[in-house]
């Protein structure tokens, strides 16, 4: 494998994949796609305690996935790059297709099993 590609893959894993490793962080990103929000707005939206959301935002901020801007007494968070949502949407589409394929396989197995039972009788 090309050394540059290997280094980029390692960076991808360390930064992006690790940042997306928690479903709550993904939910935060989707909520920020709607526009800038405070930590309290996000905590209410994803039904998670504010300190937990703050920790998730710290992880996302360290990886450049979100940006923070001070607004008077609070801090507003926004997406660092809208392509994150496009990437997440693409991954969700792959997951849906994979689940549909598995459901089709299970249906085929079920039909084959029923046919074998009928033949055995």
C-alpha positions as CSV (number, residue, x, y, z in Angstrom):
1,X,0.0,0.0,0.0
2,X,1.2,3.5,-0.8
3,X,2.8,5.1,2.3
4,X,0.9,8.4,1.8
5,X,-2.4,6.6,1.5
6,X,-1.6,4.6,4.6
7,X,-0.8,7.8,6.5
8,X,-4.1,9.4,5.3
9,X,-6.1,6.3,6.4
10,X,-4.4,6.4,9.8
11,X,-5.3,10.1,10.1
12,X,-8.9,9.4,9.0
13,X,-9.3,6.8,11.6
14,X,-7.7,8.8,14.4
15,X,-9.6,12.0,13.7
16,X,-12.8,11.4,11.8
17,X,-13.7,7.8,12.7
18,X,-12.9,8.3,16.4
19,X,-15.0,11.4,16.4
20,X,-18.0,9.5,14.9
21,X,-17.5,6.5,17.2
22,X,-20.4,7.6,19.5
23,X,-24.0,7.8,18.2
24,X,-24.7,10.9,20.4
25,X,-21.9,12.7,18.5
26,X,-23.5,11.8,15.2
27,X,-26.9,13.1,16.5
28,X,-25.2,16.4,17.6
29,X,-23.8,16.8,14.1
30,X,-27.2,16.3,12.5
31,X,-28.7,18.8,14.8
32,X,-26.0,21.3,14.0
33,X,-26.7,20.8,10.3
34,X,-30.0,22.7,11.1
35,X,-28.0,25.7,12.3
36,X,-25.9,27.0,15.2
37,X,-26.9,25.9,18.6
38,X,-25.8,26.2,22.2
39,X,-24.9,23.2,24.4
40,X,-28.2,23.6,26.2
41,X,-30.1,23.5,22.9
42,X,-28.3,20.4,21.9
43,X,-28.8,18.7,25.3
44,X,-32.5,19.3,25.1
45,X,-32.7,18.1,21.4
46,X,-30.9,14.8,22.0
47,X,-32.2,14.2,25.5
48,X,-28.8,14.0,27.1
49,X,-27.4,15.8,30.2
50,X,-25.6,19.1,29.4
51,X,-22.2,17.9,30.8
52,X,-22.3,14.8,28.6
53,X,-23.1,17.0,25.5
54,X,-20.2,19.3,26.5
55,X,-17.8,16.3,26.5
56,X,-19.0,15.2,23.1
57,X,-18.6,18.7,21.8
58,X,-15.1,18.8,23.1
59,X,-14.2,15.6,21.1
60,X,-15.9,17.0,18.0
61,X,-14.2,20.4,18.4
62,X,-10.8,18.8,18.8
63,X,-11.3,17.0,15.5
64,X,-12.5,20.1,13.7
65,X,-15.9,18.7,13.1
66,X,-17.6,21.6,15.0
67,X,-16.6,25.2,15.6
68,X,-17.4,27.2,18.7
69,X,-18.2,31.0,18.8
70,X,-18.8,33.0,21.9
71,X,-22.1,34.8,21.9
72,X,-22.4,37.1,25.0
73,X,-22.8,34.6,27.9
74,X,-23.0,31.4,25.9
75,X,-21.1,29.6,23.2
76,X,-22.7,28.7,19.9
77,X,-21.6,25.6,18.0
78,X,-21.8,25.0,14.3
79,X,-20.7,22.3,11.8
80,X,-17.0,22.6,10.9
81,X,-17.8,21.2,7.4
82,X,-21.1,20.5,5.8
83,X,-19.6,17.5,3.9
84,X,-19.7,15.6,7.2
85,X,-23.5,15.4,6.9
86,X,-23.1,14.3,3.2
87,X,-20.7,11.6,4.4
88,X,-23.0,10.5,7.2
89,X,-26.0,10.3,4.8
90,X,-24.0,8.2,2.4
91,X,-23.0,5.8,5.3
92,X,-26.6,5.6,6.4
93,X,-27.6,4.7,2.8
94,X,-25.0,1.9,2.8
95,X,-26.3,0.7,6.1
96,X,-29.9,0.7,4.9
97,X,-28.9,-1.2,1.7
98,X,-26.9,-3.7,3.7
99,X,-29.9,-4.3,6.1
100,X,-32.3,-4.7,3.1
101,X,-29.9,-7.2,1.5
102,X,-29.8,-9.2,4.8
103,X,-33.6,-9.1,5.1
104,X,-33.8,-10.5,1.5
105,X,-31.4,-13.3,2.4
106,X,-33.4,-14.2,5.5
107,X,-36.6,-14.3,3.4
108,X,-34.9,-16.5,0.9
109,X,-33.7,-18.9,3.6
110,X,-37.2,-18.9,5.1
111,X,-38.8,-19.8,1.8
112,X,-36.2,-22.5,1.1
113,X,-36.7,-24.0,4.6
114,X,-40.5,-24.1,4.1
115,X,-40.1,-25.8,0.7
116,X,-37.8,-28.4,2.3
117,X,-40.3,-29.1,5.0
118,X,-43.1,-29.5,2.4
119,X,-40.9,-31.8,0.4
120,X,-40.1,-33.9,3.4
121,X,-43.8,-34.5,4.1
